[in-house]
Amino acid sequence: MSDQNSGTEAWRALRPEKRDKIFSVAVDEFSKGYNSASMNSLAKSAGISKGSIFNYFRSKGDLFEGVVSVTLTQVKKYLRGVQEQTSELSFEDRLCELLRSGFRFIDRHPRLASIYFNLLQSGDVPFRSRQIAAITRSSTNYLNKLIEEGQAAGELNREINSRRLAFLLNAMLERILSSYYTEHLARDIDLYRADRSTQEEWIELFGDLVRGRISGGREKQNKDGVGDGQ
């Protein structure tokens, strides 16, 4: 789990199992939020001295950046799996499965989800602008690939700017998943920690939006002879 490319030479010289233990404790600590994370508590839980931490990492910020790097690596690995497993589905179904997988990831990896969403939502973390830019670029590239595959298969209009569409889809997915994870973002719409049945309702609505099935009210009124002066 640990990031061998992070830290000092002393860190990289550690046995892998010791790096993994320290990183696991660091993930626990930083899942509380950057400012709330305590290096004293981290050192005690890892069974090392506080001085050892700063022998391995020059600062709390450097350690946090290493933890973020591991978190993003895990997220990317998960998304690659989703991409491969859905390769035979339609573009719309792939997006729905991506949202479903997002719910599952949060449920199965709450510590990593905490670090990820704290990074997105909090202004108190170091290097935030660079990290947010990297996350947005990675997510947009991922969705852009799905869009280009959909265009190549004739499912999507090839004239659509794929990167702009990827940005819009990423914004929607990020907001939905952030609201599923964070209570104050979705108090009145039954999304925060929704059960599986409610998750599927959200996925269905998202799919309808992607498929263009949410319009047609006026057309239906006209067909029924209502709202057209009859």
N, C-alpha and C positions, 0 to 999 in steps of 0.2 A: 504493500500500500504506500510506503514512503516514497518520496521523490528524491532519487539519488543525485539529481542535478542541482538540488537546493543546498544551501548552507555552505559551511567552510570545508576546508580539507579535512579537519578533524571529524566533521559530520560524515563525510563520504568514506572515511576510514573505518567507521563503526561497522560492527557486524549487522547484517540485514535485519535479523530478528530484533536487535536493540533499536535500530532506526524505526522499525514498524511499531514497536511498543510506544516510543516517544511520539510518533506521529499520530497514533490512535488516541493517545491522551490529549494531544494538541487539538485534534478534531473535536473531541468532547468539550474542551475548554473554549475553543473559539465558536462553537455552536451556540454559546450564550450571548455572542456579540463581541466585537473586537474590544471595545472599552471595558466590557465586563470580564473579559478573560484575564486571569491572574497567572503571572509567571511563577509565583510562589506555589500556588495550588497545582499548577502543571508539573513543577519539579517534584513536589511531594508525591503526586499520583504516579509519576514515572519512576520514582525511586532514585532520583539523581539530585544533585545540588543545583541551585539557581545559576551558579557560576558556570556549570557545565552547559546549561542551555545557551548561554551567551558565548561559550566556546564553540558551540555547534552552529549558532546563528548570531549574526552581529547585532540584531535588534529584534524586538517583538514583531516589528513590521516585516522583517525578513522571514521570520518563522511563519507568520500569517500568510505571506505570499506563497510560501512553499505549500502550505495547507490548501490554499485556493487552487494552486496548480494541480494538486492531486485530485481535488474535488472536480475540477473541470475535465481532467483526464477520465475520471470515472463516468461523468455525464456523457462525454463524447463516445466512450466505449459502449455505453448503454444505447445511445442513439444509433450507432453503427449496427448494433444488433437488430434494432427495430427496422432500420432501412433494409437490411438483408432479409428479414423475416416477412416483410410486406412487399417484396419486389414484384410479386405476381398480382397484386391488388390494383384497383383503379386508383387514380390520383386522389379522388375524394375519400375513398376508403383508407388510403394510406395516411391522410391527414387525421382522420378520425381515430385510427389506431395510434397515431403519434400522441394525440391528446390523451387517449386511454392509458398509454404507456407512461405519460407524464404523471398521471394520478398514481399509478402503481409505483413509480420510482420514489415519489414523496413518501408513500406509505412504507416502503421497504427500506429506505435509506434516510430516516429522519434527520440524522446528524449532518449528512452531506447536504440535504435540502435546506437545513437551517443556515449553514454557511453560505450556500448559493443565494438564498433569498435575502439574508442579512446584507450580503454584498450589493444586491440590486437595490435594496430599499434604504440602506443606512448611509448617512453622509460622514460617519466617523471613522471609516477605514482608510488605511494608507493605500496609495497607488490606485484608488478607486476608478479614476477616469480611464486609466490604461486598462484595467481589468474589465470594466464595463465595455469598452471599445472591443476588446478581444472576444468577449462573450457574444456581443451583437454581431460581430463579423463571422464568428463560427456558426451561430444559429442561422444567420442569413445565407451563408454558403450552403449549409445543410439543406434548407428549404429550397434554395435556388436550384440545387441538383435535382430535387424531386420535381420541381416545376419544369425544368428542361427535359426531364425524362417524360413527363406528361405531354409536353409539346411535341416531342419526337414521336410519341405514340399516337398523336392526333387527338388527344383528349382535350387539349387546351389550345386556345388561339395563339398561333406562333407570333403574332404581332404584339402580344402583351410583353411589356418590359418585365422580364422574369425577376430581376433583382428588386424592383419596386414592389412587385407582388409578394416576394419573399419577405420583404420588410414589413408589409401590412399583416401578413399571416403570422409572422413572428411576434408582432405587437399583440395580436389577439391571443395567441397561445400563451405568451408570457403573462398577460393580465389574468387570464383564466386560472392558470396554475398558481400564480401569486395569490389570487383570491381564495383558492382552495387551501393554500397553506397559511395565509395570514387573516386572522379573524376580522380586523377592522376594515378590510377592503371589501368585504361581502357580507355584511351583517343581515341585510334584508332580502337577499335573493337566493337563500338556501344553497350556497355553494361551499362555504367554509366547512371542511372535513365532511363533505357530503357522503352519504352511504353509496353503495355500488349502484343501486337503482337510480338514485338521483344523478350520480355521475353519468349514467347512460342517457338520461334525459338531456343533460348538458351536451354530451357528445352528439346526440341526435340533432339537437338544435344547431350546433356548430356545423354538422354535416349538411343540414338544410341550407344554412347560410352559404356554405361553399358551393353547393349545387345550385344556388339561385332559386330556392323553393320558398322563400319567405315573402315574395311579392305576389300580386295577383288578386288582392282584395277588391280593387276597383273593377277588374275584369269580371270577377265572380258576381259582383253586384249587378253589372250590366247584363250578364247572362240571365240573372234571376229577375230582371226587370225592375230592379230597385236602384234608386239613385241616379236614374237617367231620365227622369221626368215622367215616367209612366205611373 
